[in-house]
Amino acid sequence: MNKYPFTLEKLPYAYDALEPIIDQTTMLLHHTKHHQSYVNNLNGVLEKHPELQNRSLEDLLTNIDSLPLSAQTAVRNNGGGVFNHNLFWQSMTKPNTSSPSAAFLTLLTQAFKSFEDFKQAFKQAALSQFGSGWAWLVKDQNSQLSIVTTANQDTPLKLGLTPLLPLDVWEHAYYLKYQNRRPEYIDNWFQVINWQAVEERFFK
């Protein structure tokens, strides 16, 4: 459901489906605790603003500056948390079961010179995000691909960009398994990307 009251979306796979890349315990805590808290907090702020309850989550986040001042920060943080995590879960699948189509590989090559160069650029962006945040593959209004980062639970929507592929680099996304080894987490994560979901967003 994309309007108030929001609910926690079910994962499109079992909690252990991404093993050994992302462990079951991390997935369980990440989804049922962290993601659920964003859903609860978003509903809490919208409960106090009936005038916002019929607006979609994308609309709220794209036009955050038009919201009442008393709601902006809470919707930005918690609405962003809901949106980002929904996209994150949908962007992953069982390890080594998905790869870019020839058509999308061509687009990646045009934008980044090669698939390996894309992976390296994405990794560097994810490593450069200081503290909590996200790395994104996005497209602009001319369908040009690029990589951006956002802090905390900010989304690319407010920048007028369409999010295609998000990577969560908050510590709770990887710390139980990888501790401080963010580079290892990123390298391994490429194995669980659901490229079909990414391409559907691009060609939508």
N, C-alpha and C positions, 0 to 999 in steps of 0.2 A: 504494500500500500504506500503510495507516494504523497499522501496527505495526512494531516492530523486525524486521529491519533496514530502515530507511527508504531510499527511493531518490529521486533527483531527478525530479520529475514533468515530463513533456514539456509544452512550451507548447502551448496549443490553437490556435496560429497560427504563422506564420513570424516570424523575428526582425525582419524589416523590415515586418511587417504594420501596425504602429502609426505608421509614418512619415506625415507629418513631425512628428507630435506627440511621439513618443518615438523617437529614432534607433536604427538597427540596432546600432551599436556599443555603446550603453548597454545595450540589451536583452541582447546577447550576453554582455557582462561581468557584468551584474547576475544573469543566470540561471546561467551556467556557472561563474562564480567565486564571487560572494557567496552565492547560494542554495546552491550545491554545498557550500560550506564549512560552512554551517549543518547540512546533512544529514550530512556527514562527522563533525562534532563531536558531533552528537546521538547518532549511532551509537556514537561512541567512549565517551561517558559511559554509555550503556545497556549496552554490552558488559561493563562492570564491575558492572552491577546486574541480574543475571538475573531477579530478582523483579519488575522493572518491564517486562520485554520483551513481555509479553502485553497490556499496557494500551495503549489507543488514545492518539493524540497529544492529542486533546481532553480525555481523562480526566486525563492527566498535567498538562496546563496548567491545567485547572479546579481540580485538587486539589494544586497545587504544594506547599502547606504540609505535606502528608502524606508527601512524599517524604523519603528520607534526606537529612540536611543536606548531605552531601558531593555530592549530585546536584542540589540545588535550583537553584542559580545557573546551572549549565551547561544544565539542561533548560529553565529559564526563558528564557535568552538564545538558545540554539540551537534548542530546540523551538519557541519563539515565532517565530524566524526562518523555520523551515520552514513552520509553519502560516500565518503572515502572508503569506509570498510565494506559497504555493499559492493562497490566496484572492485575492491581488492580481492574479496572472496571469489567473485565471478571471473576474475582474471587468472585463476589458478586451476590446475588439474593434476592428475596423477603424474608423477615424474616421468619425463622422457616419452610422453605420449602425444605431444603436440609440437608442430613446427610451422613457421610461416609458409603460406602458399607462395607459389612462384610470382604471382602478381604483387603480393605485399612485400616480398623479398626485394623485388625491383624498386618499389617505393622507398624501402629502407636504404637500399644501395644508392639511390639518387640523392637522398638526404644526408647520408652519413658515409658514403664512399664504399662501405661494405658492411655485411652483417656483423662481423667481428669489431669493426670500428663503432658501430652502433652500440654494441654491448659494452665496449670500453668507455664510450662517452656517457652511457647511462650509469655505469658503475661509478665513474668519477663524479657525476652529479650527486648520486646517492651518498658518496663518501664526503662530499663537500658540504652537505647539509649539516650545519652545526647544531647539535642537540636534536630535539624531536622534530619530525617532519616527514615529508614524502618526496620521492622522485617520480617524475611523470613523463611518459611519451604522450604528446598532444598534437592536435592539428589545429591550424588557424582557419580563418574564414575562407582562405584560398586553398584549403586542403593540403597545406604544406606542413610537413612533420618537423617537430623540434622536441627538445628535452628541456624541462623546467623543474625547479624545485619549489616547494612551499613549506613554510614553517608550521609547526603544530598541526592543527586540523584545517588549515586553509586549503582551498581548492583552486584549480585553474579557471573555474567558471567566471569569476569576477574579472579575469583578464581577457575575457572574450574567447577563451580557448576551449576546445572539446577534449576532455580527458579520454585517453585511449588505454593507457596501461599505467597503473599506480604501483609503487613499491613503498611499503610502510617501513620507515627506518626509526620509528620509536623503539626504544630498548625493549619494551614489553613484547614486541613482535619477534624477538630473536634471542633475548638474553639467557633464557633457561638453557638453551642448547649451545649457543655460540659465545656467551659471555660478552667480552669486549671485541670479539672478532667480527666486526661488521663486514669487512671485505670478504670473508669466507661465506657469510650468510648471503651476500649479494651474488657471489659467483655461483653458489648452489641454487639460488632462487631461480636463475634462468632456466633451470630444468623443469620447473613446474608452471611456467607461463602457459596460459590457455590462449594460443594465438588465434583460434577461431573466434573467441569472444572479442579480442582486440580488433580483428578485421571487421567484424560485424559493426562495431562502433564507428570505424573509419568510413565504411561504405554506406552507413545508415542515411 
